Each structure stands twice: as structure tokens, then as C-alpha cells.
Amino acid sequence: MEEKENVTAAEEKEEKKEKKSKKKADKAAELQAELEEQKNQYLRLAAEYDNYRKRTQREKDALNGDIKAYIIGEILPVIDNFERATSNTSADYETYKKGMEMIFTQFADIFSKLGVEAFGEQGEAFDPMMHNAVMHIDSEDFGESVVAQVFAKGYKIGDKVIRCATVQVAN
């Protein structure tokens, strides 16, 4: 009888071990499935991000092309007028000068339409973020760090400087 009890106790121990082992295997399988799910979510997210990055790059490139086409479209009438002016050999100096002034005005109108502002006038305070000083002059006619002469105007759109003004600065 004692032997039967020992066998039963041993069987119960073995059964408990099997249950524990099965629970561990079930838990491991559950964790493995969860890991696979997380891995799949990560891979989907990475693929979505890659698609987003490629799509935004294509949109950026397309927008860049559209902007270039728009700007060139705005400038083409000016080029046409330059061609007309250079092919007109019979014009006298005053007529030619008036034509060049009209073309310059046409350019200025396009710049205005696009929000481009010119800066860099004689007498302005020197700003190293907006002016490129290529010469210095000692002069009593100007204050210290004042633009004395402008060699090339600067241009900006809003607060973004497109080109710094090239200037001579008085000390």
C-alpha cells in the first residue's frame, strides 16, 4: 500500500512537472507570438515611414519643378523684350535707353509680385548679416559703420536673404 502511495505521489510530482513545463511552453509560445506581432508592427511602421519619406521627396521635387517653371514663366516676357531691344538696330540712343528702363521696370514688377525686396542703400547702417563689406573708407561725411557706397544691391524675400549687398563701409 505504501508502494502505491509512493507511485501515486511520484505520478503526481511528474504530472505537476509536466503541467509546469506545459505552462512554461505555453507562456514561451505566447511571448514568442507577442514578439512576432511587435516585430511585424515595427516592420510595417518602418515601411510606412519609408513610403512617407519617398512620397514627400517626390512631392518636394515636383513642387521645386513647378516653382522653377512659374519663375521662368514670369521672366520669359522680359527675355522677349531684351531680344526685341537687341534686334532693333534702327533705334536711337534715347529710344534704346527708354526701352531698357521699361525692361528694368518690368523686372522690378516681377520681383515685387514674387515678394523680393532690394536692400543696400548708401547711408544705411552696416549689418554683417545683410551686407558684404569689400572695402573700408575713412570719411567724415558718414558715421561709423555706415554704408558709404553700394557695388551690388542685396535681395531678400521676407527675412530670408537671397544675396547680401556688396558695399563699402565708412569707419
Secondary structure, DSSP 8 states (H G I E B T S, - for coil): -HHHHHHHHHHHHHHHHHHHHHHHHHHHHHHHHHHHHHHHHHHHHHHHHHHHHHHHHHHHHHHHHHHHHHHHHHHHHHHHHHHHHHH-TT--HHHHHHHHHHHHHHHHHHHHHTTEEEE--TT-B--TTTEEEEEEE--SSS-TTEEEEEEE-EEEETTEEEE-EEEEEE-
